[in-house]
């Protein structure tokens, strides 16, 4: 029971995020208005994705230093969950964009960069599926995983800031601090980031345990 405290915390945070995110009063910001509530669902997905993929890279490095199957399993399952979060981030962003920018996909630099980043990671899974040798697959995909994460960071956080963007904080467009991320938003936003991230960790840990059972059954 004591070991599962963080799972109860995850459930509580997500219930709070959904209920408070939909019912609590939000500031009336120019253009955004009620759509600012998407902040509690869209942005945490990207936080969760970066953390999941970061953990995946750590275990890829661990595998290269100490080639144990558990390291490869952990790397690939955290990457799986990270990509799920990334796809959800794209979809929630498209929905938000439709109501604020007037189009599902406007060709915004950050939108394009996020899509390219996901394609790089889709190639990671295609690469794994194309290799039959277990050791070779784990080793080559670990190297590719490090490359993919190294490419993702500038794609999401550096390149979009070098040009004009509809996203806050880019190309002269003010960030959310200047756009009045006030106390009411912070009360839900920070718990949302923690809750969705913990959910990702929970999902990935379950997938790793399933992998472990599958390996034991194959013996």
N, C-alpha and C positions, 0 to 999 in steps of 0.2 A: 504493500500500500504506500509506504513512504517513498519507494522508488518511482512511483507513478504520479507524484504530486504535480509535476510539470504538465502532465496530460490533462489533469483536472483544471490547471491554470489555463491551458490552451483552450479548452472548451468554454470556460468562463469568459476569457478574453474575446473569443469569437462571437459568443452570444451578446456580449456587451457591444462589440463593434457593430453587429447587424442591427440590434435594437436601437442603440444610441445613434448610430449612423443614419438611420432612417427617420427617427422621431425627434431627436434633439434639434433645437434651433441652430441655424447656421447664419453667418453674416451674409448680407446681400452685397455681393461683389459684382462689379461691372462685368457684363457678358456672362459670367459663371452662374450667378444666382443660385437656384437650388441644385444645379448640376455639380456644385462643389462637393456634394456628398460622395461623388465618385472617387474623390481623393482617398477615402478610407479603404477602397478596394483596388484601385488602379496602381497607385504608387507603392503600397506594400508588396504587391506582386513582384515588382522589380527589385525591391530590397531582398525579398525572399529568394528570387532567382540568383542574385549576385552572391548571397551567402551560401546557397546550395552548391553553386558552381565553384565557389571558393573552396568549400570543404572537399568537393570532388577533386580539385587540383592538388590539394594537400595529400590526399590518399594516392593520387597518381604518382606524386613524388616519392611517397613512402614505398609504393610498389617498385619503383626503379631502384631504390636503395635496398629494399628487402622484398624480393618477389614472392609474396605470399598471396594466395587466392583471395583472402578476406580483404586485402587492400584494394584489389581490382574490383571486387564485388561492391565495396563501399563507394569507390570512385564512380562506377557506372550508375549505381542506383541514385546517388545524390545528383548526378548529372541528369538522369531521367526526370526526377522531381523538379530540378531547376528549370528544365525546358518546359515542363507543364506550367510552371509559374510564369515563364516568359510568354508562352502562348496566351495564357489568361491575361497577362499584362497588355499584350497587343490587342486582344479582343475588347477588354474594358476600355482601353484607350481609344479604339475606333468608335465605340458607343458614345464615349464622352465627346469625342471630336465632332460627331454628327450633330450634337446639340449645341456645341459652342463655336465650332469653326464652319459648320454647314456642310461638311462632307466626311464620309467614313475614312477616306485616305486622301490627304492633301499633298503628299509628297514632302512633308516636313522633314528636315534633315535628321531629326532624332527618330522619327518613325522609320525612315529608310535605314538608318544605322542599326536600329533594333532588329529589323527584318533581316539584314545581312548577318548580324550576330547570331540569330537563330538558325539561319541557313548553314553557317559554319558549324554549329553544333549538330544539326541534322546530319551533316557529312561525317561527324564523329561516330554516330550510330550506324551509318551506312558502312563506314570503314570496319567497324567491329563485326558487322554481319557478313562482310566479305572475306574474313579470315577464319579458316577452320582450325588451325593450330592454336590451342588455348594459350600457351606461353607467348607465342608470337603476337596474338591478338591483344593480350593484356599489355605487352611491352610497347608495341607500336601505338596503340590507342592511348596509352599513358603519355607518350611523347606528344601526340596530337592534341590531347586534352590541355596540356600546358600551353601549346601554341594557341589553341582556340581561346582560352581565357585571357592570354596576353593580348590577343587581337580584340576581344570583346570590350575591355576596359577603355581603350582610346575611342572605340566606336561609339560607346554610350556616353562617355563623360568628357571627352576632349574635342573630337572632331565637330560635333554639333554646336559647340560653343564658338567655333571659329567662323560661323556664318549666321545669317539671320534665321530665326526659328520662331514658330508660333508658341513653342513651349516656354514656360516661365524660366527666367534665369539665363536665357540665351539671346544673343544678338540684340541686346538692348531691351528685351522683354523682361520686366522685373520678375525676380524670384518670388516665392510665396511669402517670404518674410516681409518684403515690400508690398506684396499684394494682400497683406493683412491676414496671415495665418494666426488668428487670435486665440485666446484662451479656450474658447468653445471648440475650435477645430483641433487644437493640440490635445484636449481631453480625450478625444476619440482617436486621433491619428496615431499617436505613439503606442497606445494599447493595440491598435490594429496592426501596426508593423510587427510588434512582438508576437501577437496571436497568430498571424498568418505565417510568420517565420517558424514558430514552434510547430505549427501544423505541418510545414514542409519537412522539418526534422523528424517528426513522428511518422510521416508517410515513408520517408527514405529509410528510417530504421526498420520499419515493418518489411519493406522490400528486401533489405539486407538479410533479415532473419529468414525470409522465405527462400532466398538464394542459398543460405546455409543449409536449410532443410533439404533443398533439391540436391545439393552436393552430397549430403549424407545418404540420400536415397539412391544416388548413382553408384555409391561404393559397393 
